[in-house]
C-alpha cells in the first residue's frame, strides 16, 4: 500500500508490526521518529530563510529553528556576521564598554540570537537556517519528508516501536534500513546542492 499520508503511515506501521492494538501509541512512535530524523537527516528542503529588524542585543529565533546556516545584515552593503562563543561576546562587550554600533558577531544565547556590538540603529537581519520537519498529525496529513522518503518514516517509526514491543527480533533489520534511508536523504540533498558544477574554491590574495 502507498504511504503518502499520516493515516496511511499509521496503517503501514500496524501492518508491519502485525498488531491491531497500537492505535493509541502509534502517534507517539511517529513523533519519536520525527525527533530522530530532525537530529540526523539533512536536506536542502529543511533550509529556510527569515528576515527581521535587528534593533537590540537579543532577537528571537524562529519556532522551527534547528541550527544556523548564515546570518547576514542586508541593510546597505550585505555583511555576514561571524559566529563567536558566548565567552568571546562577553569579553568583547567588556572591552568595548558596551558601546553600540553595527553588529559584527553573533552567538546563540539562551535560545536567542545575541549580537555584538549591540545595534546602534535598526538593521535588517537575514537568517538562513535548518528547520525542523513539519510534524505529522491529524491536522497535518503530509509533509515533504513523507512524500519523498516514506521509507525513512516507516523504518524510523518501527524502530521507536521496538522498545514498546520489547523483544521484536526484526529491530536489527529496521535499524539497517533506517540508517540507509537517512544516508540517502543526506546524499540526495548534497547532490542537489553541489552536483552540478561542484564547489568553487575562492583564493584570497594578501
N, C-alpha and C positions, 0 to 999 in steps of 0.2 A: 504494500500500500504506500502511496506517496506520503511524505512528511512535509507539509507546507504550512501548517497552522499549529497553534498551541494545542488544540484538541486532538489533532492527528498525532502530534508528538506524544501526548499522554497515552493515547491508544497504542501507539507503536511500542512504547516502553512496557506497558502492561502485557502486550503480546510476547515481547522478547523474554520477559520475566516469567511468563506462563502463570500470571497471577491476575485475578479479577477483584482483589480485596484491598487494593492500594490507592483507591481514588482519593482518599483524604491526605495521603502523604506524597503523592506524585508532584504537586506544586512545589513542595519543599525540596525534593530531589532536583527538580529543574532549576530552582533558584540557586542551589549549591553548585550545580554545573555551570551556571552563568558566572558565579563568583570565580570559579577556577578558570574559565575562559577569559574573563577580564584580566586576570593576573598573567596568563600565559600567552594568549593569542595576540598578534599584532598584524594589522592590515590597514591599507590606506583608507578603507571605509570607516575606520574608527577615528580618523582625523577630523577635527572641527576647527573653526576659526571664529573668534569672538572679538568684538571691539567694545571699548568702554572709555569713559572720560577718566583720566588719571589726575586726581587733584589732592591726594592725601598719601600719607606714608603707607597705609594698608588699603588693599582692594580685595573684594570678594572674588572667589573662584567660581566658575560655572558649576552648576549642580551635578553635571555628569563628568566632571574632571577626573582623569586618572593620572596623567603626567604631562609636563610641559614639553613642547617641541621647540618653540621660539617665542620670545616676547620682543616686540618692537614698538618704538614710538613712531607714529606716522604723521605727526604734526610737523609741517615743514619738511626738512630733509629726513628721510627714514633712517632710524638709528636702532640697531639691535641691542637690547640690554644684555649685559653679561651676568651669568649666574655666579653668585657668591654664597659662601656659607653664612649662617646666621651670626657666627662669631665675627667674621670679617665685616659684616654690615655694622655690627655694634662698634667695632674698632674704628671703622671709617667715620661713623657718625660722631664718635667721641672726638676724633682728631679734627673733624670739620666743625666742631662746636655746634652741631645740629643746624648748620646753615642750609638754606633751601637752594634749589637750582633745578636744572634739567636732569632727571634721573638717568643713571648710567648702569646701575647694578640692581639685581633683584635676588630675593630668596623666598622660599616658601616657609612661612612662619605661622604656626597655629591655624593652618587651614586657610591662610590668606596670602596674597602677594604683597611682600614688603619691598619697597624700592628705596634706593639711596642715590643721590640726595632726595630728601622729601620735596615733592614738586613745589616750585615757587609760582607756578602758573597752571593752567589747565592744558593737559596734553591728551592726545588720542592714543590709547594703548591698543595694540592688536596682539591677541594671544592665539597662537596656534597650539593645539593640544591634542592629546589622545583622550577620547571619550569612552565611557562605558557603553557596552552594547545595550540598546533599549531592552528592558526586561520584558519577557513574555508574560501575559496574564489573560484573564477572560476578556479584558477590555483592550488588550493589545495582542492580537492573534498572531502577528508575524513581525519579523524584522529581517534585515539583510543577511544576518548570520544564518538564520534558519533557511532562508531562500537559497543561499549559495552553498552552505555547508551543513546540511541536516545531519550528516554523519557525526559531526563534532557534538552536536546537541544530543543525539541519541546515545553515543557511547559515553559522553560525559555524564548524562543522567543515569545510565545503567551503573556506572562506577559509583555514583553517590548513593545508589540504592543498595550496593553490596554490604556496607556495614549494618544496614537495617535488616537485611536477609541473613546475615551472619556467616553463612557457610556456602555461598554460591561459588562453585568451582570454576565458573567462567570469568571470574574477575581478571585473571591474567590476560585472557584474550581481549576483554573490553579495554583494559589499560593499554595494550599494544595498539589496538585500533584507534583509541582516543589520541594517543601520542602521535600517531601517524596523521590523523586529521588535523591536529593543531599545527604540526610541522608543515602540512600542506597549505594551511591558511597563511602562515608566515611566508612561505615560499611564493605563493601566488601574489601576495602583497608586494614583495620585493621585486618580482618580475615585472609587475605592472608599473612600478615606480622607476625602476632602474634598467629594465631590459631593453629599452630602445637603443640608446647610444652609449650607455654607461655613464659613470660619473666623470666629470671633468676636474682635473687637478689644477687648482689655481696656485701659481707660484708668485710669491711676492718678492719684489726687489728691495734691496736695502741700500 
